[in-house]
Amino acid sequence: MREAIQFYILENALTPFALMLASSSLLKQVTDHTLALTLRLDIWSYIFSYLATRGPKLQPFVTASLIQLLCRLTKFGWFDDERFRDVVKESTNLVSQGTSEHYAIGLKILNQLVSEMNQPNPGLPSMHHRRVACSFRDQSLFQIFQISLTSLRHLKTDVASRLQELALSLALKCLSFDFVGTSIDESSEEFGTVQIPLAWRPVLEDSSTIQIFFYYYSITDAPLSKEAPECLVRLASVRRSLFTNDGARSTFLTHLMTGTKEILQSGQGLADHDNYHEFCRLLGCFRVNYQLSELVNVEGYSDWIRLVAEFTLKSLQSWQWASSSVYYLLGLWSRLVSSVPYLKGDIPTLLEDFVPKITESFLTSRFNSLQAEFPDNLSENPLDNVELLQDQLDCFPYLCRFQERARLQTCDKHELSVIEAKLTWIVHIIAAILKIKQCTGCSMESQEVLDAELSARVLQLINVTDSGLHSQRYSELSKQRLDRAFLTFFQHFRKSYVGDQAMHSSKLYARLSELLGLHDHLLLLNVIVGKIATNLKCYTESEEVIDHTLSLFLELASGYMTGKLLLKLETVKFIIANHTREHFPFLEEYRCSRSRTTFYYTIGWLIFMEDSPVKFKSSMEPLLQVFLSLESTPDSVFHTDAVKYALIGLMRDLRGIAMATNSRRTYGLLFDWLYPAHMPLILKGITHWTDTPEVTTPLLKFMAEFVLNKAQRLTFDSSSPNGILLFREVSKLLVAYGTRILSLPNPADIYAFKYKGIWISLTILARGLSGNYVNFGVFELYGDRALSDALDIALKMTLSIPLADIFAFRKLTGAYFSFLEVLFNSHISFLLNLDVATIMHIVGSLESGLKGLDTNISSQCASAVDNLAAFYFNNITMGEAPTTPAAIKLAQNIADCPSLLPQILKTLFEIVLFEDCGNQWSLSRAMLSLILISEQIFADLKAQILASQPVDQHQRLSICFDKLMADVNRSLDSKNRDKFTQNLTIFRNEFRVKYLK
């Protein structure tokens, strides 16, 4: 009734706002799948008729709303009725009516249609979206692209720039289509090779296609003009195999180079920043898709490379304006230079004439940028834009091996900041030069000597910047940036010349010995660790420097050779024995509390390298004092800030130590130290601070790490009860947290307050249940409710969260399905004893998980479904009658909801047949179990799938189904499962033949 009223409003509305309201409401109902097919067809036909008769007089926002409704109807009804596929034909009729207004409406419809088909919709499952998009790509997209090209040619002399804009936009949308379903991140400008279908070949090999876009760039003004180079960027990125032969590809490249050369000569449009940026991207495409050998053989190469070099130099000089675009130019030159060794023949590249100038100009521009008065914030200073900085530095070393003496001189504060910033650039460049050795894997002696010269200057600079006046500048951003550059230098130096992978007998150490007396790895490590200790002592508030420092420290400690060497250093011995806030003030700063985990993870690595219980206990003395202080705190003052921050820090520290235990021996040391003496404090902490996520999150994360059986570290003696005792502690903790958190009201930020703690709790329980260190039969045998209480509270927590919220938060989703996988695998009897509504909800969530895009979650859901179906098959299908209470309950539940398992099997078949699934092996296991439950279910599904296919395909597809079950028995042994998986692969390939033609 409501739909009919809205359609009536649409037909009879006199005001634009009424039309807007009706179309918006209908759009929502189309998205929610609430409209009947006949009504959707009526609306679809009516909109075309309405736009043809009244469209030119409508307000733009009404036209846009109606077109969006039209395209949504088309997409959602694409497979429901063939008439929806006439959308291109109807739009072409509008274009052909002879008026510019109708022409514009037709182009607008096609623009919106391509966008609609290319973007997933909330109301459309992802696999259905891909089926529609692929069908649209194969049947209509090429025709639309041809319409855009025809329009561009027809509108060459048209002064109505709006039509030109619509035609250009349409061409760009066609070229930007997700041809292979890779779900490209639209926020990224990197999209790699464009996989245009083979049917487009004649149009792309036609020289007029590429020339039309260069022409439109030359005749249009900003902002319209930038869409032409955007189209050219995509054309320049077309896959190599699209072209008929090398000659056709060479002709295409010649047109590209000629067009860009003319723009470089005239400079037309490059004063506009958007045009300039897109043109830089276009030049950058030459480095990705074309080899230097191809470029030098194009007529006019010498003029082209000269013009590109001049353009690059001007761009580097205009650093304020072109900083984000220079990356593409540097990338082009980097690729050209690195290709020179592979160039055959004597054809001159002219690179030696231009690369030195570009190198010098890059350095000069970086220094000049520091003379400007930047606001001291992360958005302005290029040294703080880590991603852009790394992109530029990755390209730069291939252009030069840079040398520069670093000197400091007495100056005022501003001048010193500028000098520090210049030195930061130099250190980053030297670090990037050292990184080349990691990439190439080999190094000539002269390069090692040069690396030693550069490194010696950096090491001397470090001594200067940590002494005298500079030792008072740790709060200055310029000093922090410089110290982070030093850390980057150490990271690259370590990977190239220190440790497990580096050459021990290196020419570098011979030269460093002459310059600084550093003749081996140990002495160099002492310098690095000295800088690490200085940073940890002097920086109290800079999270970035602390995190970077600890990252380097962990890299050193986790290396086998470097870790052993570190233990010989007095500085490291001091850190292990004195890891307190008195010596390392950052431990007291709350904003750096996350860094504590990394700090103690590193300390743990170093402690456990020595097989010494005595050394372990002495090293844990600072943490023991914290435990004793908190344990002696009365309940009346336990809810104070002092206790809060001490508890947060302690849990983060313990988590770091626990992360470092990678063997039965090291884990045993920590377990014996904690249990039973200190476990009550952890339970007390969760009890008193349930309503404070700042406390509960690190506490629960520690427990999640503590119960994780990685590397089989939780392996106790056969006579030891430790596994059972540990799980009882887990149960008490989860019950204490779960009962309290569920009783609290939901705040605005429900994820931080409640969901985060719940997903960590589910992770704890899943790890405990799957760790294989507890015999869970003991609990029921002796009437211990630890297991049942933990499962009960975990289930209550999961059921308290709406399924939509579970899927909305990625980490919550992962924890939820990991927990379900473990339950269905090892504790299915517990699940089957639940009420039918709860079981149906849980199994329904598994079907939703199967349909998701995350392969890991899909595999977990398939495993859970497989366990459920296998239980049914073994206990009900193959048995004379259900005997166990769980089997009886399952049989009753399936009888009450007979469509449940067939629907899941249908979903699995749709994923395998119509999606590019990467976990077919996992899905096949669940499919076989479901098929074997009932031959009738499989027969009905086969009939449904065949009915959805063209009649002329029925015989072929029926044979495919017969082959699927060939040589497959009614059993779930491994051999039979493997045979079905092999058959499924063949079945999928043969079934999909018609889609791939």
N, C-alpha and C positions, 0 to 999 in steps of 0.2 A: 504493500500500500504506500509506504513511504517513498519507495523508489519511483512509483508511478507519479506521485505528487511532484517529486523533484524533476522528473522528465517533463511534466506539464509546465512547471516553472521555466524550464529550459526552452520550451516551445513558445511560451506566451509572455516571457518577461519583457518589460518595457524599459527597465533601467539597467545600466551596466553592472551595478552591484548585485542585483538579483541574479543575473546571469552568472556572475562570479561565484555567488553563494551556491547556486545549483550545481555548477560544474565542479566546484571544490568538494561538495558533499558526495557527488557521484564518483569522483576520483577516489575518495577514501573507500567507498563501497566496492569499487572495482578491485582495489588493492586488497581488501579483506575478503574477496571472493563471495560476495553476498548477492550479486545480481545474476538473474537467469540469462541463459545464452540468447534467447530471442530478444530480451530487452536490451542486452548489450549490442546486438546487431542493429536494432532500431536506433539506438543512440548514436552508434558509429555512422550509420547512413545519414541520420539527421544532421550531424555536425558538418559532414561534407557539404550537404545541401545548404545548410545555414551559412557556412563560410563562403560558398559560391554566390549566394544571393545578397547576404547582408554583411559579409566579412569586411569589405572595404570601408564601411562606415563605423565599425566597432572601435571601441577604445583599445589601445594596445594591450593593456593588462587583461582584458576580457578575451581577446584573440589568443594570447599566450595560454590562458587557463583552459580554453576550449581545445587548443592544439595538444596541450599536455594530457587532457582527458582522452582525446582521440588516440594518441600514441600509446597510452597505458592500456586502453581497450585492445589495441592492435597486438601489443606484446602478450598480454595475458590470454588473448583468444587465438593466438597464432596457430595452435594445434587443435583448437575447438571447432573451427569452421574455416574453410578455404577462402570465404569472402573477405576475411580480415587481411589476407595477403594481397588484396587488390589495392592496398594503400598507396603504393608507388604509382600505379596506373591512375588512381583518382587524383593524386597530387599533381601528376603530369598534366592532367586535364585542366587543373586550375592554372598551372604555369602557361598553358597554351591558349588561355582565353583572350589574350591580347591587351589587357590593361596591366599597368605596373603594379596596381594594388593586388590583383589576383596572382601575378607573378611572385610578389613578395610572400603572400600567404602560402603558396605552394612550396617555396623554398624554406619557409619557416617550419612547415610540417615535416619536410625531409630532414632538416637540421635536428629537430626535436626527436624524430623517429630514430635516427642513428644514435643520438645520445641515450635515448631510452633503452635501445637494444644493447648498448655497450655497458650499461651500469646495472648491477644487481639491485633488486627491489626487496624491501622488508617482507612483503607478502608473497614472495616467490622463492621456493627452495633453490639453492645454488645449482643443483644439477639440472633442474628444469630451466633455469635461466640460461645455462650453457647450451642446452638443446635448442632453445629458441634462438639464441645468438648465433649458433653455428648454422642453423637452417636459414636465418635471415642473411648471414654472410654469403652462403652459397646461392641463394635465390635472388636477392635484391640489392646487396650492397654495391656490387660492380655497376649495376644499372644506375644507381644513385650517383656514384662517382662520375659516370659518363654524363649524367645530367648536369653535374656541377661544372664539368669541363665545357660542355656545350654552352652553358649559361655564361661562363667566363668569356668565351669567344664571342658570343652574341652581344655581350654588354661592354665590349671594348670601348665603344664610342659613346656609351650611355653616361649621361652626366648624373644620373640618379645613383649616387654612391651607395645608397642603402642596399640596392639590389646587388651591386658588386660585393659589398660586405657579406651579404647572405650567401652568395655563391662561393666566395673564398672560404667562409666559415664551414660550409658544407663539404668542400673538398678537404679541408683540414680534419674535420670529424671523420670522414671516410678513411683517410690515411692514418688516423690515430686509433682506429678500431682495434680491439683486442682480438686479433685474428686467430690466435691459438689458445686462448683461455689462460693466459699467464697472470691475470689480475695485477697489472702493472700499477705500481704506486704512483699516483698522479702528482704527488708532491715532489717527486724526483724528476730531474731533467735528463737522467740517464735511462734510455729505454732500449739500448742495444740494437740488434738487427730487427728490421721490420719484416715480418713473415707474410708478405702479400701473396695471395693465391696465384697459381700458375695461369689462370684464365685472364689475369690482368696484363700479362706479358705484352701483347700487341700495343696496348695503350701506353705503357711505360717506355717501350722501345721507340715509340713515335716521338721524334724530336720536338714536335709542337707542344707536347705535354709539359716538358720541363721549361720550355721557353715561355709558355703562357704565364707561369708564376714569376719568372724574372721580369716579364713585361709589366705585370700588375704591381710589382715592387717599384718599378720605375715611374708609374703614372699615379700612384696613390700616395696620400699623405698619412702621417701618424694620426691616430693609433691603428688605422686600418692596414697600413703598409706592413706591419710586423707579421701579419698572418701569412703573407706570401713566403717569406723566408722560413716560417715554421713548416709550411708544406714542403719546402725544398729540403729542410733538415730530414724529414721523414723519407723523402724520395732518395736522398743521398745515403740513407741507411738501409735501403732495400737489400735483401739477401742476394748474395752473388749468384746462386743457382737459378734465379729467376730468368736471367738473360739467356738467349739462345746459344751464344758462344762468346768467346773473348772479344771478338770484333764488335759485337753489339754492346758489350759492357764498356769497351774502350771508347766507343762513340758517345755513350751516355756520360762517361767521365769527362770527355772533351767538352761537351755542352755545359757541364757543371763548372769546369775550370774557366771556360770562356765567360760564362755569366758572372761568376765571382770576380774575375779580372776586370770586367767592365765596371762593376760596383766599386772596386778598389781604385780604379783610375778616376772615376767621377766623384766618389765619396758621397753619392746621393743617398739621402735618408739617414746617414750614419750619425748625424747630429742628435737624432732622437735616441734616447737610451734603450728603449725596447728594441728598436731596429738594430742598434749596435750589438746588443746582447745576442739576439737571434742570429745575426750574421757571424758572430764569433762561434756560436754553436755549429753553424753550417761549416765553417772552416775546420772546426774540431772533428766533424764527421769524416774528413779526409784521412785522419789518423786511424780511425777504427775500421773503415771498409776498404781502403785502398793501400797497396804497397808502394814503397818508394820507387820500385822498378817500374810500376805502372805510370806513376806521375811523370817521371823523367822522360818517358817515351811519348808524352803528349806534346803536340806542336804548341809552342808558346810557353813551355814550362819555365824557361829562364825569366821571362817577363813576369809570369805569375808568382814565382817564388820570391822575386825581388819585391814585388808589390806587397806580398804577404809579410815579408820581413819589415818593410817600411811601416806597414799597418801595425805590426806587433810593437815596434819601437815607439810609435806614437801612443799606443795603448798603455805601455808601461810608464811612459812619462805622464799620462793622465790618470795616475793611480787613484785619485779621489773619485773619479767618475767610472773607472773601468775595473775596479778591484775584483768584482765577482765574475767578470767575463774573461779575465786574463788566463784563468785556468785552462780554458779550451785552447787558447793559442799556445801556451806552454806545453800542453799535452801534444799538440800537433808537432811542435819542434822536437820534443822528447822522442816521439815515435820515429820521426824522420832520421834523427841522429842515431838511434839504436838500430835502425835498419841498414845503415851504411855498410857494416861488415858483410852483409848478405847480398849486396848489390853486385851483379855480374856485369862484366864489360867495362868500357872506359868512358861511359857517358858522364859528363860532369854534373854533379848535384848542386854545386855552388853553395853548399851549406857552410863550407869553411870561410866564406866571405861574410856570412850573416850571423852565425851562432855566437862568435865572440862579442859582437856588438849587443846582441840580445842579452847575453849573460851580464855584461857590464851595466846595461840599462836596467835589468831587473834589480841588481843590488842597489844601484843609485836610487831607483824609485822606492825601494823599501826604506832606505835611509831618509829620503825626502819626506816620506809619509810621517816620520817621527818628529819632524819639525813643526807639524801642525798642532794646534791646541785641541787635542781630543778630550772630550769628557771622559772621566775615568770610569767607564762602565763597559760591560761585556759586549754591548751591541756595536761599539764604535771602533775599539782598538783591534787592528787585524791580528795581533798576537793572541788575542783572546778567542778568536774564531778558529777553534781547533781544527774543525773539518776542512775549512778553506786553507788554513795554514798547511795542513798535512798534504792536501791535494797539490798545492804549489810546490812544496818541498819534494814530493815524490817525483815530480817532473824535472826539477832543477838539476839534480846531480848528474843527469845524463848530458847536460849541456856544458858542464865544466867541472874541474877540480879546483876549488877555490882556496886561495891563500890570503890570509889577512893577519897582521899582527894586532893583538889586542892591547890597548894601552888605556890606562886610566890617568886622569889628571885632576888636579884640584879645581873644583868648580862649585857653583851654587847648587841648590837642591833641584831646580828645574833642569839645569844642564846635566846633572848627574843622572836624572831619570831618562833623559834623551840618550845619554851614552849607554846606560844599562839596556835600553831598548835596542840600540844598534848592536850591542854585544849579543843580545838575545838572538837577533837574526843571524849573526855570524855563527853562534854556537849551534843553532838549529841547522844551518847549512852544513857545517862540519859533521854533525850527527848524521845528516842525510847522505853525505859522501861516504861515511863509514858503513852505512847501511847497504851500499852497493855490493860490498863483499859478500853479504848474506845472500843477495839476489843472484849474483853471478857464480858463486861457489868457488871461485879461483881468484888469485890476485898475483900480479907480477911484483917482483921485488921492489921496483921503483915506486909502485903504488903503496906498498907497505911502509916504505921509508917516508913517503909523503904523509900517509896517515899518522905515522909517529910524530912528524913535525907538527901537524895540526893538533893532535891530541895533547902534545906537550904544552902547547899554548893554552889550551882549555884548562888543563890541570893547574898550570901556573895562575891562570885567571881565577880559579876557584879559591886558591889560597888568599889572593888579594881581596876578593869580595866577601870573605868571611872574617876579615880582620879590620882593625882600625875603625874609621868612620862608617864603613859599610856594615859592620856588625850591629849597628843601631838602626838599620833600614829594613828589618824583617817585616814591618807592617806596611811597607810601600809596595804597591802593585807592580811597579817596574822591577823591583828586586825579586818579588815572587815569580814573575815571569822568567826572569833570568835563571833562577834556581830550578824552575821546571825544565828549562832548556838544558841545564846541566844534567838533570836526571834522564832526559831523553838521550843525551849524548852517552851517558853511562850504559843505558840499556842497549844501544846499538854497538857500543864498544865491547860490552860483555859478550854479545851474541857472535861477534866477529873474532875476538881475540882472547876471550877468557872462558875457561870452563870445558864442559864435556865435548863440545863440537869444534872448538877452536884448535888451531895448530899450536903445538907447544914450542917447537923450534921456529920462531917467527923472526923475520928481519925487523919487525916492528920493535920487539923487546931489545934487540941490540941497539937500535937508535935511541929508544927511551932510556936505556942505561947510560948512554953517552950524555944525553940532555938532562935527565932528572935522577939518574941512579936507580930507576925502576927496571930491574932486569928479569922479573918473572911474574907469574900470575898472583902469587901471594902478596907481594908488595903493592901491586896494582889494586887488589881487592881491599887491602888495608886503607888505601886512599878513598875508595868508593864507600866503604863502611864508615870511614871517618865523616864523610859528607852526610851519609844517612843519619848518623848519630847527631851531628850538628843540627840538621833540619828538625829531628824529633825533639831536640832540647829547646830550640829557639823559636819554632813556630807553634803557637798555641791556638790560633783562631783561623788559619787558612786551611780549610778542608782540602782544597785542591792540591796544595803542596804536600800535606800530610799523606793524602791518599796516593799520590804519585810516588812519594818516598817509600811508603810501605809496599807498594807494588814492586818496586825495584828490589827491596829487601827480600820479599817473598820469592822473586825470581832467582835470586842468589841462593837462598836457603834450600829451595826445592830441587836445585840441580845436584846430582850426586857428587860430582867432583867439587863444585864450588861450595856445597854445603859442608863437606869434610874440611875444606880449606878454611871456611869461616870459623870453625871451632878452634882453630889455632890462634885466632886473633884475640888480643886482650880486650879490644873494644866490644867484641861480641860476647865474651865471657862476662863482661860488666853488665851488658844489657840483660843477659839471661838471669843474672843474680839480683838485679836491681830494677825490675820493671814496675816501678812505682811512680805515682804522680809527682813525688818530690824531684825525681830525676827527669821525668818526661811529662811536663806540664799539660800537654794536649790531652792526657788521660783524664784530667779534671774538667775539661771543657765539654759541655753536653753536646754542642753542635758537632763535635768530632767523635761522639760515642760509637758511631757505626765503624769508625776506623779501628776501634779496639779489637774487633774480631780478627781483622787482618793482622794486626800487631801480634796477637797471641797465637794465631795460626802459624805465623813465622817462628815465634819463640818455641811453639810446640814441635815444629819440624826439627829445630836445632836440638831441643832437649832429647827427643826420641832417637836421634842419630847415635847417641851414646847409650849403650845397654847398661844403664845404671839406675836401679831403684833409689839409691841414696841421692844421686844427682837430681832425679825427678822430684823427690820430696823436698829437697832444699830449694829447688827452683819454684815450687808451688807455695813456698812460705808466705809471700805477699798475699796470695789469694786466700790462704788459710786464715790469715789475720782478719780479712774482710768477713769471712764466714763466721768466725768466732764473735766478732763485733755485732753482726746482725742477729746471730742466735741468742745473744745475751740481751737483746733489746726487748723490753716488755711490750706486750700487745697494745698497751695504752698509747705508746708513742711510735708504734710500727707504721702508722699511716702519716708519716711526715716526709718533707722533701728530701731530707738528708738520707733517710732510709730508701726512698724511691730511687734517687740517683745512684746510691751505692748498689742497690739490687740490679738496676739496669746495667751498670758497668760490669758487675760480677757475672751476670748471665751472658753478656757479649764476650767476656774474657773466656768463660768456660766453653762456649761454643767454638771459639777459635782453637782452644786446646783439643777439644773433641774432634774437630775437623782434621787435626794433624795425626790422630791415631789411625794408622793404616795396617795394623797387624794385631794378631791375638795378644801378643806380649804387651804392646803399648796400650791397647784398650784395657787390658787387665789392670795395668798400673792406675789408670784414671778411675776405673770402676771401683777398685778396692779403696781408693782415696775418697771417693764420694759416698759409697754405700757401705754400711747403713748410716754412718755418722751424720752426713749433711743433707740427705734427702728430705727430712722433715722441713727444712728451711724452704726448699723449693715449693713444697705443698702449701706452706704458710704464706709464701709470697703470692701464689695464684689465688689463694682464698681471700687475702686482705686487699688485693689490688685488681680484682676482676674487672672493675669498671674503668680501668686505666690502661688503654692499649699500649702506651709507652713502656709499661712494665710487662704486660702479658705477652706482647709480641716477641721480645728477645728471650723471655723465659720459655715460651712454647717452642721457639726456633732452636734453642739449645736442646730441649728434650727431643725434638725431631731429629737432630743430628746424633744425639746420644743413643737412640734406638735403631739407627740405620746400620744394617749389617753389610757395609761395603767391604770388599776384599776379605770377606769371611772373618772379620775381626771379632765378631761376637760368637766365638766358639769356646764354650766352657767344657770342663771335664765331664765325663759321663755321670759322675757321682755328684756334680755340683748342681745346686738348685738355683743358681744365679739367674738363669734365663727366666724362670718362673717368677722369682722375686722382682726382677726388673719389670716384667709385665704387670705385676700387681701395683708397682709404683705408678706405672703409666695409667692404669685403670683409675687409681685414686685421683691422679692429677686431672684426667679428662672428666671424671664425674664431678669433681669440685668446680672445675671451670664451666662445664656445660650446664649444670643445674643453675648456676648463678647468672651466667650470661643470658640464658633463655628467659630468665625472670625479669631482666632489665628492659625498659622501654626502648624503642628504636629511635635514635637521634637522626639528625639531617644527614650526616655522613655515616650511613649505616655500614659501608664497607670497612672503613678504618676502625669503627667501634666494635662491630660484631662479626662481619663476614670474614675478615682477615684472620681473626683468632680461630674461627670455625674451620677454615680450610687448613690452617696449620695443625689443628687438632686431628682432622681427618688424615692428614699426612702422617702424623705420629702413629695413629692407630693402624693405618695401612702398612707402615713400615714394621710395626711390631708384629702384626699378623702374618706378614710375608717374610719375616727375617729368618725363619727356620731355626730358631734357637729356643722355642717353647713348645712343649708337648701340651696342646690345649685340652686334650682329653682328661688331663689331671684335674682340671677345675671342676668339671661336671662329676667326675668320679668321687671327689672329696667334698662336694657341696660348696665349693668356693665360687662366689658370684663375681669375681673380678672380670672374667671374660664377658658374661652376660650383661653386667652393668656397663662395661665399656661399649659394647655393641648397642645397647639400648640408648645410651645418651648420644652416641654418634648418630644413630638413626633419627633421634628427636631433633638434633641440630640440623641435619640435612633437610628434614621435612619442614622445618621452620622457614626455609628459604624458598621463595617462589622459583619455579624452574627457569623463568625468564631472567631472573637475577643470577642464577647459576651460570647461564650461558653468557651473561653480560660481562663477567669478570674472569679473565683468562686463567689466573692462578686458582680461583675457586673451581672453575670448570675442571681443570686438570686434577685437583685433589679429590673432587667428587667422584669422577669416573675411575680414578686409581683405587679409591676405597671400594667402589662397587665391584670392580674386577676381582679384588681380593675376596670380597664376600661371596661372590658367585663361584669362585674357584675353591675356597676352603671352608666356607661356613654357609653353604646353601640351605642347610636344614634350618638355621636361624631365620633366614629370609622367608622360607616357605611356611613358617609358623605364624607369619604376620597376617593381618586381616587382608581381605581380597583387594580393597581399595588401595592400600599401601603398596601391595605387590604390583598391581596394575600401573600405579604411578611410577614406580621404580623401573619396571620393564618398558613403559612408555618413554621414559627419559633415555633409556638405552637406544631406542629407535631414533630419537632426536639427535643423540650423539653420533649415530652412524651417518646421518645426513650432513654433519658438519664438515668444514673444510680441513680440520686438523687431523692429520693421518694417525698420530699417536692415539688421540681420543677415539677415533673410529676403530682402531685396532683393539683398544681396551674394551669397547662396547661389544665388538664381535667376539672377543674372548668370553665375556660374561654371557652373551647369548648362547655361545657354543656350550658352555658349562650347563646352562639351564636346559637346553634342548637335549644334551647328552644324558642328563639326569632323567629327563622324561623318557627318552628312548630306552635307556637301560632298565629303568624301574617300572615303566608303564607299558610302553609299546612292546618290548620283548618279554615282559613278565606275564605270568598268567593273570595276576591281579595285584594291584598295589598292596604292599604289606606294611611298609613303614609309615608312621604318621605324616612325614614330609611328603612322601609319594602320594598318599591319599589326598592330602591338602592340595597338592599341585594338580592332580587330576580333576578335582572339584573346581579349582580356579579356572583352569583351561576350559572346562565344560561351561562355566558361567560366562566366559568371554572367548567364544570360539574363533573370533577374527584376529585375535592378538598375534599368534605365531604366524599365520598366513600373511598378515600385513608386514611383519618384520622380514619374512622371506621375500616378499615382493620388493620391499625397499632394497634389500641386498642385491637382488637381480638388477634393479634399475641402476644402482651405483656401478656395478660391474659392467653392465652393457652400455650405459650412456655417459659415464664419467671416466676421466683419466685417473683412475685410482692407483695409488702407489702401494697399497697394502692388500693386493688381491689374495695373497697367500692367507692372511688372517681372516679375510672375509669368507674364503672358500671353506674354512673349517666350520664356521657357523652355518653356512649354507647346507653342507652335507648333513649335519645333525638335524636341521629343520626338515630337510627333504625326507630323511629316513623315518621321521616321526609318523608320517602318514602319506601314503602314495596318492591319496585323494587330494590332499593340499597341493602337492606338486602338479598333479594333472589339471586342477582348476587354475593354478597360476599360469601354467603353460597355455591354456586356452585363452586366458586374459591377454597375455602378451601377444599371442598370434592374432587375436582380434584387433589389437591396436596397430597392426602392421598392414601394408597394402596386400590385397588379396593375391596378387601374382607372386608374393613372396612366401605365402603360407607353406607350400610344399618344401621349399628349401629350408625354411626355418624349423619346420617340424623335424626334418632330418637332423638338423643341428641339435635339437633337444634330445633326440634318440642317441646321438653320439655322446652327449654329455654324461649319460648314465651307463655307457658301454663299459663292461668289465668292472662295474662298481657293485660290490656286495652290500648286503644289509648288515654292516658292522662298522664300528668306529675305531678299528685298529689303525695304526700308523700307516701301514702299507695301503690300506683301502683309502685313507684320507689323501695320501700322496697321489694315488691314481685319479681321484676326483679332481684334485687341484690341477693336474696335467690336462685332464679333459676340459676343465673350465677355461683354461687358457686358450685351447683350440676353439672351444665353443664361442668364446668372446670374439676372437679374431674373425671367425667365419660369420658370426651374426652381424658384426659391424661392417662387413664388406660394403654394403649399400650406402653406408654413411660416409665412407672414405672415398668413394668413386668421384 
